[in-house]
Amino acid sequence: MNEQNYADMPFEQAIERLEAIVKLMEGDTVPLDENLKLYEEGVALVRRCASELDHAEQRVKILQRTSDGEIKPADFATTDGE
């Protein structure tokens, strides 16, 4: 599967597949050439998941009360400085 095929994959399914790949690669039963294929698939899945998370973060808004008591959406900001 290439990155194009992952675009329509549900996020949760992509995470599950990524977890399965990690488990396979952590074992010592998969031949090197298969490990390389799994690694490439994992990279594609990480990119797909990161893209969706970035998109979700952009959509998140925090409601802030202004000095005049009005509530307005504000850009998402993390508390740890990221």
ZIJO-V339976 format. One record per residue. RES is the residue in three letters. OMEGA is omega in degrees with one decimal (none if undefined). NEAR is the number of other ideal C-beta (glycine too) atoms within 10 Angstrom. D_LAST is the distance of its C-alpha to the last C-alpha in whole Angstrom. Layout:
((RES;OMEGA;NEAR;D_LAST) (RES;OMEGA;NEAR;D_LAST))
This chain:
((MET;176.9;11;33) (ASN;-176.1;9;31) (GLU;179.3;14;27) (GLN;-179.2;9;29) (ASN;-177.5;10;31) (TYR;-176.6;19;27) (ALA;-178.2;10;26) (ASP;-178.9;7;28) (MET;176.2;17;28) (PRO;-177.4;9;26) (PHE;-177.2;13;23) (GLU;178.0;9;24) (GLN;178.5;11;27) (ALA;178.4;17;25) (ILE;179.0;15;23) (GLU;179.6;13;26) (ARG;178.3;18;28) (LEU;177.0;18;25) (GLU;178.4;12;25) (ALA;178.6;12;29) (ILE;179.6;21;29) (VAL;179.4;11;27) (LYS;178.6;9;30) (LEU;-176.9;14;32) (MET;178.4;14;31) (GLU;177.5;8;30) (GLY;-179.5;8;34) (ASP;-177.4;6;37) (THR;-176.9;6;39) (VAL;178.5;15;37) (PRO;-176.2;8;39) (LEU;-177.9;7;37) (ASP;177.1;8;37) (GLU;176.6;12;36) (ASN;178.5;15;33) (LEU;177.1;11;32) (LYS;178.3;13;33) (LEU;178.4;16;31) (TYR;179.4;12;28) (GLU;177.8;14;28) (GLU;178.6;17;28) (GLY;178.5;18;25) (VAL;179.0;13;23) (ALA;179.2;18;24) (LEU;177.9;22;23) (VAL;178.6;13;19) (ARG;-179.8;12;19) (ARG;-179.1;22;21) (CYS;179.2;18;18) (ALA;178.6;10;15) (SER;179.8;14;17) (GLU;177.8;17;18) (LEU;176.4;11;14) (ASP;178.9;9;13) (HIS;179.3;9;16) (ALA;179.5;11;15) (GLU;179.1;12;12) (GLN;-177.7;10;13) (ARG;-177.1;7;16) (VAL;176.7;10;15) (LYS;176.4;11;15) (ILE;177.9;10;15) (LEU;179.7;8;19) (GLN;174.8;11;19) (ARG;179.0;9;22) (THR;-178.0;9;23) (SER;178.6;5;26) (ASP;175.1;5;29) (GLY;179.3;6;28) (GLU;177.0;8;27) (ILE;-178.9;9;24) (LYS;175.5;10;22) (PRO;177.0;10;19) (ALA;177.5;11;16) (ASP;176.9;10;13) (PHE;174.8;12;10) (ALA;179.0;10;7) (THR;-178.8;7;6) (THR;-178.1;5;8) (ASP;174.1;5;6) (GLY;179.1;5;4) (GLU;none;6;0))
